[in-house]
Amino acid sequence: MAADGQFGITLWSTEVFALAEFLQKVAGLEIEQRHPGFAALRAGEAAITVHDDESYRGHPWFDALSREGVARGIGAELRFRVASVAEAFAAARKLGAQSIAPPFEIDGTLECQVMGPDGYVLSLWQVWNPSTSA
């Protein structure tokens, strides 16, 4: 993966490929690499890597995650602009995501929130003007 972006994030996952494919199908991320225990994706200029627990045993949450099985995404919300909130919401639900908030209008946007694999909450949004948006 190119290291030329200004922002990157690593997500820890119990099923690396399932989370990567969820992000691809729901939020439109591009999968750049897939290897056992690792996936590299891109969201515009941001680099997103997905690792399994064995990738980094020195991770400060390694013991708690492997012992307690807590939701890895707890306390984080990942926001992605999508072409169609309705389509992204439908794709997420089809892939088994939990609906946190179905599509709603707020301050010139149409948004929804879903909880996907490993407890990661995605906030999906698009610019919205009811008189001109489809």
C-alpha positions as CSV (number, residue, x, y, z in Angstrom):
1,M,0.0,0.0,0.0
2,A,1.3,3.4,-0.8
3,A,2.2,5.5,2.2
4,D,1.4,8.8,0.5
5,G,-1.9,9.7,2.3
6,Q,-2.1,12.0,5.2
7,F,-4.3,9.8,7.3
8,G,-4.5,6.1,7.9
9,I,-6.3,3.8,10.3
10,T,-5.9,0.2,11.4
11,L,-8.9,-1.9,12.3
12,W,-8.5,-5.2,14.2
13,S,-10.9,-7.9,13.1
14,T,-11.8,-11.5,13.8
15,E,-12.5,-12.0,10.1
16,V,-10.3,-9.7,8.1
17,F,-11.7,-10.5,4.6
18,A,-15.3,-10.2,5.9
19,L,-14.7,-6.7,7.3
20,A,-12.8,-5.7,4.2
21,E,-15.5,-6.9,1.8
22,F,-18.2,-5.2,4.0
23,L,-16.3,-1.9,3.7
24,Q,-16.0,-2.4,0.0
25,K,-19.6,-3.3,-0.7
26,V,-21.2,-0.8,1.8
27,A,-18.9,2.2,1.9
28,G,-17.3,1.9,-1.6
29,L,-13.7,1.4,-0.4
30,E,-11.2,0.0,-2.8
31,I,-9.4,-3.2,-1.7
32,E,-5.8,-2.8,-2.7
33,Q,-4.3,-5.9,-1.0
34,R,-5.5,-9.2,0.6
35,H,-3.2,-11.6,2.4
36,P,-3.9,-14.0,5.2
37,G,-4.5,-11.9,8.3
38,F,-4.3,-8.6,6.4
39,A,-6.2,-6.4,4.0
40,A,-5.3,-2.9,2.7
41,L,-8.1,-0.6,1.5
42,R,-8.4,3.0,0.4
43,A,-11.1,5.6,1.1
44,G,-10.1,8.5,-1.0
45,E,-6.7,9.7,0.4
46,A,-7.1,7.7,3.6
47,A,-5.4,4.3,3.9
48,I,-7.2,1.7,6.0
49,T,-5.6,-1.6,7.0
50,V,-7.4,-4.5,8.6
51,H,-5.4,-6.9,10.7
52,D,-6.1,-10.1,12.6
53,D,-5.0,-10.4,16.2
54,E,-2.0,-12.5,15.4
55,S,-0.5,-9.7,13.3
56,Y,0.6,-7.7,16.3
57,R,0.8,-9.5,19.7
58,G,2.2,-6.4,21.2
59,H,-1.0,-4.4,20.6
60,P,-2.1,-3.0,23.9
61,W,-5.6,-4.6,23.6
62,F,-4.3,-8.0,22.4
63,D,-5.0,-9.9,25.6
64,A,-8.4,-8.3,26.2
65,L,-9.6,-8.9,22.7
66,S,-8.5,-12.5,22.5
67,R,-9.7,-13.3,26.1
68,E,-12.9,-11.3,26.3
69,G,-14.0,-11.1,22.7
70,V,-15.2,-7.5,23.1
71,A,-16.5,-5.6,20.1
72,R,-13.4,-4.2,18.5
73,G,-15.2,-1.1,17.2
74,I,-16.6,0.0,20.5
75,G,-16.2,3.8,20.9
76,A,-15.5,4.5,17.3
77,E,-17.7,5.7,14.4
78,L,-16.3,5.5,10.9
79,R,-17.9,8.1,8.6
80,F,-18.0,7.6,4.8
81,R,-19.5,9.7,2.1
82,V,-21.4,7.4,-0.3
83,A,-23.1,8.0,-3.6
84,S,-26.5,6.7,-2.3
85,V,-27.3,6.3,1.4
86,A,-30.4,4.2,0.5
87,E,-28.3,1.7,-1.5
88,A,-25.5,1.6,1.0
89,F,-28.0,1.0,3.9
90,A,-29.7,-1.8,1.9
91,A,-26.3,-3.4,1.1
92,A,-25.3,-3.2,4.8
93,R,-28.5,-4.8,5.9
94,K,-28.3,-7.5,3.3
95,L,-24.8,-8.3,4.6
96,G,-26.2,-8.7,8.1
97,A,-25.4,-5.3,9.6
98,Q,-27.5,-4.1,12.5
99,S,-29.5,-0.9,11.8
100,I,-28.6,1.8,14.3
101,A,-30.4,4.6,12.5
102,P,-32.2,4.2,9.2
103,P,-31.7,7.0,6.6
104,F,-32.7,10.4,7.9
105,E,-32.2,14.0,6.8
106,I,-30.1,16.4,8.8
107,D,-28.4,19.7,7.9
108,G,-28.2,19.2,4.2
109,T,-27.3,15.5,4.4
110,L,-29.0,12.2,4.2
111,E,-27.4,9.8,6.7
112,C,-27.7,6.4,8.3
113,Q,-25.8,4.4,10.8
114,V,-25.2,0.7,10.8
115,M,-23.1,-1.7,12.9
116,G,-21.1,-4.1,10.9
117,P,-18.6,-6.8,11.6
118,D,-16.7,-6.7,14.9
119,G,-19.0,-4.0,16.2
120,Y,-17.7,-1.2,13.9
121,V,-20.3,1.5,13.5
122,L,-20.4,3.1,10.1
123,S,-22.1,6.5,9.5
124,L,-22.9,6.7,5.8
125,W,-23.9,10.0,4.3
126,Q,-24.5,12.0,1.2
127,V,-25.2,15.6,0.4
128,W,-29.0,15.9,0.4
129,N,-31.5,18.5,-1.0
130,P,-35.0,17.0,-1.0
131,S,-36.0,19.2,-3.9
132,T,-33.1,18.1,-6.2
133,S,-31.8,14.8,-4.7
134,A,-33.2,11.5,-6.0
